[in-house]
């Protein structure tokens, strides 16, 4: 957000209340369940980047499917208003809006790392000449392990096949021009660029459009892990030309711990019969699936990467949250998020009880501020004991993420009060 468009922030409870009164999204806060402190007050929950809060409607959505199971048993797949046979289709429209895609380019299935491996089977196709993968150094471990094992599976050495991008000396985050330069440097040997949309540790939003353009210009494939981006920032995966993406839904999409994940495959790959894939029954063409014939014929679009029938209870929890997202827009959520993080940044810079360094770039961030504090883990424990729920990441980072669906400006101000009350 342009600093010139920000309101004149004030470090007062009255100002925070004024901002909440003007917030068109404020009512969504009442649709979520907040953990309570020992004094009975709700916590300040700034950990949606790790696990989003439970919508109050989740229990009802899951209960509907339990009732269906109890009353209809196997007929729940067919003889109902929302048959399990087609349940995955309920989420495609909302997910397309969240990640900027066409409905048949997205699918809710499996978990994130399974989906990443499935995408790598199809899109990491190394040759003796083109075999390298570019990713950011310090990517989330699952991504590191997936790349390492995929490279080994194809008979290459990770130490030479995986190119890690490091920030410049004395910097915490990557520069887009350096990412593009590294892509161009390995142009003749590059098979895949696979990065996070947002780095989990620093909270830096990567320029996915520029990275995709640079990747395609050298003839490589562009993929992204959107674990920290989906439901957090507006994206245009289809328009940017991203080849594939994967994400989890238990963070900003609030679908429950370990809930069903998602995947995107650009429509230009939908009917590419040359793409290898690890197939399963549920990815088979729906109209003839029950003929049980040999020879895999995939469904059109991302749905053709499905393996097994859907986990309905997990998908029901997912749908409860998606139906909330459907009542607003990513642009509206982003506008509030920029205000919340800017207000949090403003207040943190007023803190005089402990030294604070904000390492998330102001011009490339989502809902998360990653901060380094003098007292480190001891200060993080103090926050938790005083009702501010963030998370700690080794070696020295506290992540605070006021998710715009359910966090308020009053929450941000309460967080500031806890910082200011610290006695060390």
N, C-alpha and C positions, 0 to 999 in steps of 0.2 A: 504493500500500500504506500502510495506517495505520502511522504511526511507532511506535505502541505495540505492534504485532505483530512488529516486527523483532527479530531476535536481538541480543544485545549484541556488536556487531562489535569485532574486535581487529585491529590492524595487524601481524599476524604470519603467517608461513608456516604455522605449526602450526594456526592458526585456519582458514585457507583450506583446508588439507588435511582438517580436521574437517568443514567444510561440504561438500566434495566427497564425502567418505565417506558422508554422509547423503543425498546427492542421488540420487533415484530415476531421474533422467534421465542420469546421468553416462556410462552405457555408450554413448550415441549418439555421443559424441565420437570413439570408435574407428571409426565408420563413415564418417568424412570424411578427405580428404587435405589435410594442412597443408603449405604452402610451408616450405622450410627456410632458416635463416640460413646464413651462410658457415661457421659453426662446426658445422653439421649439426643444430643444435637447431631444433625447429619454432618458427615465429613465434607471437607472441600476435596472433591475428587478430580485430581489432575493426572489420572493414569489411564485415560481412554486409549492412549497409544499402546498400552499393554493388554488391557482387558476392558472393553466398554461395559457400561452399566446395563443392568437388565431392564428392558421395557416392562411396564406393569402388565402389558397385554400378552407377554410371552407365555405365561402359564395357561391363559385361555386358548392360545393358538395350539399349544402342545396338547392341551386337554381335548380339543376337538378331534385331533387325530387319534388319541387314546380311545375316545368314545367310538370313533369309526372302527378302530381295530376290534373293540369289544363287541360292537353291535353288528358289524358286517364281516369281520375276519377277512378272508382272502378277497371278498367282493369289494373291499375298500379300494382295490386297484381300479375298479371300473364303475361300480354302481353308486355314485355319489357326485355331489356338485363339484368337488375338487378331487378327482380320482388320482390315486397315487401313480398310476401309469403315466400321467402327464404332469405330475406335480412340479417338476423342474421348470416347466414353462411359466409358472407363476412369477418366478424371480427374474426372468430374462429381460423384461421391459424395464423394471427398476434398476437392475444392474447395468443395463445399457446406458441409462441416464447418468448413473454414478461415474462410470469410467469413460463415457463419451464414445459409445459404440453403437452398432446395430444389434437388435435383439438376438439375431442368429449368430452373432460373433461372440457371445458370452454364454457361459454355462456355470451353474453351481454344482460342484462335485468334489469328492475326495477331501484331502487336506492339501495345504499349500505345497509341501515338499513332494508329495506324490504327483501333483499337477506339474510341478517344475520338472521332475524326471520325465513325465510323459511328453512335455513340450520339447525337452532336450533330445529325446528319442527321435522326434520328428524334425527338429530344426538345427540340432548340432550334428552336421554330417561332414566330419573332417575328411580331408584327403591328405596325401603326403605333402602337398604344397600348402593347402589351406587347412590349418588345424588349430589355430590359436583362439583363445577366448580372452576378451578384456572384461574385467570387473573391477569394482572399487576395492581397494585394500580395506580390510576391516569390515567387510560385508557381514551380514548376520551369518552365524556359523552354518546354518542349514544350507545356505547358498554356497558357502565355501566347500562344504562336504559334497554337495550335489555336483558341483563343477569338477572337483578333484576325482570323484569316483566315475563320472561320465568320461572324463579324459582317459583315465586308466582303462576303463572298459573298452575304449577304442584303441588301446595299445600305445598311448602317448604318455610322456612324462609330464606331470603337472608343473614341475619346476621350469619347463621350457614352453609348455602349451598354455599356461595361464599367466596372463599379463595383469598385474595388479597396479591400480592407479593410486599413487600416494600424493597427498598435498605437498605444496612447496615447503621448504624448510621454514620452521617457525609459524606455519599456518595449520589450521585445523580442518579446513574444508577444501574441496577441489574447485578448480576454475574450469569453466566450460571450454575455454580455448585450449587448456592443457589436455582435456579429455579428447577433443577433436584432433589435436596434434598427435596424440598417441595412436588414435585410430589410423590416421594417415601414415604414421611411421611404420605400422605393421600392415599396410594396405594389401600387400601381395600374399600375406600368410594368414590373414584374419578370416576366421569362419563365423564368429559370433561375438557380439557385445551383449552382455547380460548384467545389468546393474539394478540396484534398487531405485524405485522412483523417488524415494526419500531415504536417506541414510538413517538407519535406526538409532545410531549413537549421537550423531551431531544434529539430526533434524534437518539437514540440508536437503532442499528440493532440487533435484537435477533437472536440467533442461532436456526433457525427453524428446522434444521435437527436434532440437538441434543435434542431439546424439543420434537419433534415428536417421536423420538426413545424412549425417557424416558417415554413418555405418553403411547405408545403402550406396553411397557414392563410391565405396571401395568394393562393393559386391558382397558384403557380409549381411548376416541376419541380426535384427535388433529385437531383443526381448527384455522385459522388466519384471522384477519382483515388486509388486505394489502393496506389500503388507502394510506399510505405513502411509500409503498414499490413498488407497481406496476408501472412500467416505470422508476423506480429509481435505483433498484439494480437487478442484475441477480438472478434468483431463479430456483429451480428444484423441483417444487411441486410434480410432478409425481414420480421422483426418490427418493425423501425424504419420500414418502409414506403419505404425508399430506392427511387427510380425506376430508376436505373441506376448502375453503377460499372464501372471498368476498373482493371486492374493489370498489372504485369509479374511475371515469376516468377524472375528471375535474382538477386533480392536475398535476402530471407529464405526464399524457397521453393527456392533452390539448384538451379535448373534449367539453369544454364549461360549464358554471355554471349550476350545477344540472343535468348534462348530464347522460345518461344511465350508469348503473354500471355493474359490472361483478361478476361471480361466477365460482368456480372450484369445481368439485366433482370427486374424484379419480375413475378410471375406475372399481376398484373392487366393487364399490357400484352401478354401472350402472344398473345391472339387479337384484338387491336385492329387491324382492317383499315384504319383511318384513318391509322395511323402511316406516314409516308413512310420509306423505307429504300433504301439502295443494295444491291441484291440480287446474289447470285451462285449458281452452280449447286449448291454444297454446302449452301446454306441451304434448298434446295427440299425439299418433303415427301419424306422418304426412301423411302417405299413406292412412289412413282411417279416418282422422279427419273430413272430410266433410260428412261422413255418419251420423254424429250426434247421435251416439249410446250411451246408458247408459254404465256405467262401465269404469272407467278410465284405459287406457292403455298408459303408458308413452313412450315418445320418448327415444331412447337410449342415455345414457350419461347425461351431465349437462343440455342439452336442455329439458329434461323431467321435469325440475323444473320451466319451464316457466309458466306464468299465462295467460297473455293476449297478443294479437298481438303486434308487436313491434312498438315503437314510431319511425317512420321512420325519421323524421326531426332530432331528437336527435341522432339516429344512423348514419345519414349522416355526422353530425359534428364529431362524433366518428371516422368514417371511414377516414375522411380527415386526422386526426392525425395518425391513424394506418398505413396509406399508407406511411407516412413519416418514421415512425419507421421501416417499412418493407425494407427501403433502407439502413439501418445500422443494428447494432446488439446491444444487451444489453451489451455484453462484451466490444465493442468499446465505448459505452456511459459510461460505468463504468470506463474504463481507463481514459477517459477525466475528468469524475467527480472527481475521486481521485486526479488528478492533480489540478483541480480548487479548491477543498476544502483545499488541502494541501497548495496551494498558498495563499488562503484567511487566513488560520490559520497563516502562516508565516508572512503575513503583519499585521494581528491583533496584533501579539506579538511585532511588532515594534511600535505600537501606544503609544504615550506618553501624549496624551491630556485627557485621561479618563481611569479609571481602568476597565479591562476586564477579565472575567473568562469564558473560553470555557468549557461547561459542556458535550458536545457530545464526547464520547470516540473516540480517534484517530483510534483505531483498530476495531471499530464496528459502522461505520456511513455510511450514504448514501450521498446525495447531500446537506444535511442540517447541518449547524453549529448553535447550540443554545448557546447563550451567555448571561451572566449576567453582567450588566454595572452599575457602580456607580450611574449614574444619572437616570437610569431606564427609565420611560415613557417619561420624558423630553428629554432624548437623542434620544429615538425612534422618537419622533415628529420632532426633528432636522433632523434626517436622511430623513424622508419623505419629509420635506420641501426643502431638498437639492437634491432630485431626486434619493434617494436610497430607493427602495420599498422592505421592508421586512415585518414582522408582529410581533405584540406584543401578548404575552400570559401571563396572570396573573399566579403568582403574580409578576414575575421579569425577564421574559425571552424574549429576542429578537431572532427571528428565521431568519436566512439568508440562502437561498438555491439557489446557482448558478446552475440552471438546465443545463446540458451539451448540450442539443439540441440547445439552443439559447443564452446561456451566454458565454462570452468570457473572456480571461485573462485581456483584457483591461477593461472590466466591473469590475473585481475584483480590479484592481489597482485604478479605479475611486472611488470605494467604500472606499478604504484605504485613498485616498486623502480627502474625506469628513470627515472621522474619524479624520484625522490629522488637519483639518481646524477648528475643534470644539474649541470654545472659552469659553464655560462653563458659 
